[in-house]
Amino acid sequence: MSAQVWTELRPPATGRGAESAPILKTELLSVRFGGLAALSEVNFEIARDEVRAIIGPNGAGKSTFFNCLTGVLRPTSGRIVFDGEDITGLPSNAISQRGIARSYQITNILPNASALENVRIAAQSRRHGWNMLAHHSAFADINRKAEAALHSVGLLGKADELASNLSHGEQRNLEIGIALATEPKLLCLDEPTAGMSQAETDETMELVRRIAQDPANSLTILIVEHDMNVVMELCDRITVLHYGAILAEGTPEEIQQNPKVLEVYLKT
């Protein structure tokens, strides 16, 4: 799709995150697999309450970058600082406890559990040393949080439905609800509209826009996405990766007009 059409689709910039101190930054972040540099000295910052997209050709390093941020991969060198704390090399459970949640390219839910049970497990993960038999009030609190997470993604009416019986779009949105139930400060969405119909994509865009703008969440969102309409409509700023390095950063309008980006990625 042409840059002109994207410009017509893009609403006026909100400016969210423009004046905020970064909630997350990387310093010279590098990942090597043998002689291959999957990431090469990436310096990246995202401000609080910002919605940022990471885009780039296949093999650009997007998934590797997400895996480093969320503790799936340990970087070869460099630092990751989240909310003022160095989290470089921490395991994924420790990073999750600090406030980074993630969805995956492939739906990652418990198919034989209900929608409510899926998010309740996530909400319970935030309670240390918790005993359900001894803490009835805590159990009620967990249920309230789980129901609130389901409500936020439009699935409260299907709380008792098995996750396997939900549509693909609903399963993807349930995964966002699971992430929200962990009360994150930074939500990393890995291709949230992958495999969706246009109607489901539109609904998910509206969902992400709604949770990003909800002041009760105080949520920063980082998205890896191939659908450029989604990127251009939702995001305040865009980072373009190419061969494991940052090629360009800017507003959607700036990225659409960047000659280097047009050459290596936005060719059609």
C-alpha positions in Angstrom: 0.0 0.0 0.0 1.3 3.5 -0.8 2.5 6.0 1.7 -0.2 8.4 0.6 -3.0 5.9 1.6 -1.2 5.3 5.0 -1.2 9.0 5.6 -4.9 9.2 4.9 -5.5 6.3 7.4 -3.3 7.8 10.1 -5.2 9.9 12.7 -3.5 13.1 14.0 -0.6 12.3 16.3 -1.5 12.3 20.0 2.0 13.1 21.2 1.8 10.5 24.0 5.1 9.7 25.4 6.9 12.6 23.8 7.8 14.3 27.0 8.3 11.2 29.2 11.5 9.8 30.5 12.1 6.4 29.0 10.6 3.4 30.8 12.9 1.1 28.9 16.2 1.6 27.1 18.9 -0.6 25.7 22.5 0.3 25.5 24.7 -1.3 22.8 22.5 -4.4 22.9 24.0 -7.2 20.8 23.2 -10.9 20.2 25.5 -13.2 18.3 24.8 -16.8 17.2 28.2 -18.0 16.3 29.4 -15.7 13.6 26.0 -14.2 12.9 25.1 -10.9 14.5 21.3 -11.1 15.1 21.4 -7.7 17.0 24.3 -5.3 16.7 24.8 -2.5 19.3 21.2 -1.5 19.4 20.5 1.7 21.4 16.8 2.0 21.9 14.4 4.0 24.2 10.7 4.0 24.7 8.9 6.6 26.8 6.2 5.9 29.3 2.7 5.7 27.9 4.0 5.5 24.4 2.8 3.1 21.7 5.8 2.1 19.6 6.2 -0.3 16.7 9.2 -2.3 15.7 9.1 -3.1 12.0 11.6 -4.5 9.4 12.1 -7.2 6.8 12.2 -10.9 7.8 15.4 -11.6 9.6 15.9 -8.0 10.7 16.2 -9.0 14.4 12.7 -8.1 15.7 11.9 -11.4 17.4 15.5 -11.5 18.8 15.0 -8.0 20.3 11.7 -9.0 21.9 13.3 -12.2 23.2 16.0 -10.2 24.9 13.6 -7.8 26.5 11.4 -10.5 27.9 14.2 -12.9 29.1 13.8 -15.6 26.5 17.3 -14.9 25.2 20.4 -13.6 27.1 22.2 -10.9 25.2 25.8 -11.4 24.2 26.7 -7.9 25.3 25.1 -4.6 26.2 22.5 -3.6 28.8 18.7 -3.5 29.2 17.4 -1.0 31.7 13.7 -1.1 32.7 12.1 1.4 35.0 15.5 2.4 36.3 16.7 -1.2 37.0 19.3 -3.2 35.0 17.4 -6.4 34.0 20.0 -7.7 31.5 20.1 -11.5 31.5 17.3 -12.0 34.1 15.1 -15.0 33.4 11.7 -14.4 31.9 9.7 -15.0 35.2 11.8 -12.4 37.0 11.3 -9.9 34.2 7.6 -10.6 34.2 7.5 -9.9 37.9 9.1 -6.5 37.3 6.3 -5.5 35.0 7.0 -6.6 31.4 4.3 -8.8 29.8 4.3 -10.3 26.3 2.0 -12.0 23.8 3.5 -14.4 21.2 3.3 -14.8 17.4 1.7 -18.3 18.0 -1.3 -18.2 20.4 -0.1 -19.2 23.8 -3.1 -20.1 25.9 -4.4 -23.1 27.9 -7.0 -24.5 25.4 -8.7 -26.9 27.9 -9.2 -24.2 30.5 -11.9 -21.6 30.5 -11.2 -18.0 29.5 -11.6 -17.0 33.1 -9.2 -19.7 34.3 -6.6 -18.6 31.8 -6.5 -15.0 33.1 -7.0 -16.0 36.7 -3.8 -18.1 36.6 -1.9 -15.0 35.3 -3.4 -12.8 38.0 -2.5 -15.3 40.7 1.1 -15.3 39.5 1.4 -11.8 41.1 0.7 -13.2 44.6 3.7 -14.7 46.4 3.2 -17.4 49.0 -0.6 -17.3 48.5 -2.7 -20.2 49.8 -6.2 -20.4 48.4 -7.6 -22.4 51.3 -6.3 -19.9 53.9 -7.1 -16.7 52.0 -10.7 -16.5 50.8 -10.6 -12.8 50.5 -7.5 -13.0 48.3 -9.3 -15.6 46.1 -12.1 -13.1 45.6 -9.6 -10.4 44.8 -7.9 -12.6 42.2 -11.3 -13.3 40.6 -12.1 -9.6 40.4 -8.8 -8.9 38.7 -9.3 -11.7 36.3 -12.8 -10.6 35.4 -11.6 -7.0 34.9 -8.9 -8.3 32.5 -11.5 -10.2 30.6 -13.8 -7.2 30.5 -11.0 -5.0 29.2 -10.6 -7.3 26.1 -14.3 -7.8 25.5 -14.5 -11.4 26.7 -16.3 -11.2 30.1 -19.4 -12.7 28.4 -17.4 -15.8 27.5 -15.7 -16.2 30.9 -16.8 -19.8 31.2 -16.1 -20.8 27.6 -13.2 -23.1 27.0 -10.4 -21.2 25.3 -10.3 -23.8 22.6 -13.9 -22.9 21.6 -13.1 -19.2 21.1 -12.5 -17.9 17.6 -8.9 -17.2 16.5 -9.4 -13.4 17.0 -10.9 -14.0 20.5 -8.0 -16.3 21.4 -5.5 -13.7 20.4 -7.4 -11.1 22.5 -7.6 -13.5 25.4 -3.8 -13.7 25.3 -3.7 -9.9 25.7 -6.1 -10.3 28.6 -3.7 -12.8 30.2 -0.9 -10.3 29.8 -3.0 -7.5 31.3 -3.9 -9.7 34.3 -0.2 -9.6 35.3 -0.6 -5.8 35.8 2.3 -4.8 33.5 4.0 -1.5 33.0 5.2 -2.5 29.5 3.1 -4.7 27.2 5.0 -6.3 24.3 2.7 -7.5 21.5 4.3 -9.9 19.0 2.2 -9.7 15.8 -1.1 -9.3 17.6 -3.2 -9.4 14.4 -1.5 -12.4 12.7 -3.9 -14.7 11.0 -6.9 -12.4 11.6 -9.7 -11.5 9.3 -10.1 -7.8 8.5 -13.0 -7.5 10.9 -11.0 -9.2 13.7 -8.0 -6.9 12.9 -10.1 -3.8 13.2 -11.5 -5.0 16.5 -8.0 -5.8 17.9 -6.8 -2.3 16.8 -9.6 -0.8 18.7 -8.8 -2.9 21.7 -5.2 -1.9 21.7 -6.1 1.7 21.2 -8.6 1.6 24.1 -6.2 0.0 26.6 -3.4 2.3 25.6 -5.6 5.4 26.2 -7.1 4.1 29.5 -5.5 6.2 32.3 -6.1 3.4 34.8 -3.6 1.2 33.0 -0.6 3.6 32.8 0.6 1.3 30.1 3.4 1.5 27.6 3.0 -0.7 24.5 5.6 -2.1 22.1 4.4 -3.9 19.0 6.0 -6.0 16.4 3.7 -6.1 13.4 3.8 -6.7 9.7 0.4 -5.1 8.9 1.4 -1.5 8.0 -2.1 -0.2 8.3 -2.1 -1.4 12.0 1.3 0.2 12.6 0.4 3.5 11.0 -2.9 3.9 12.7 -1.9 2.8 16.2 1.6 3.9 16.9 3.1 7.2 18.1 6.6 6.3 16.8 8.2 3.5 14.8 11.6 1.9 15.0 12.9 0.1 11.8 15.4 -2.7 12.2 17.5 -4.0 9.4 20.2 -6.6 9.7 20.1 -6.4 13.5 20.6 -2.6 13.7 18.3 0.4 13.9 17.9 1.8 10.4 15.5 4.7 11.3 13.2 6.0 13.9 10.4 8.5 13.7 6.7 9.3 13.6 4.6 7.3 11.1 4.8 10.2 8.7 8.6 10.5 8.9 9.0 6.7 8.4 6.8 6.8 5.3 9.0 9.4 3.8 12.4 8.0 4.8 14.3 7.1 1.6 16.3 4.3 3.4 13.1 2.7 4.8 11.4 3.0 1.5 14.3 1.2 -0.2 14.7 -1.7 2.2 11.1 -2.3 3.5 8.3 -0.1 2.3 8.7 -0.8 -1.4 5.1 -1.5 -2.3 
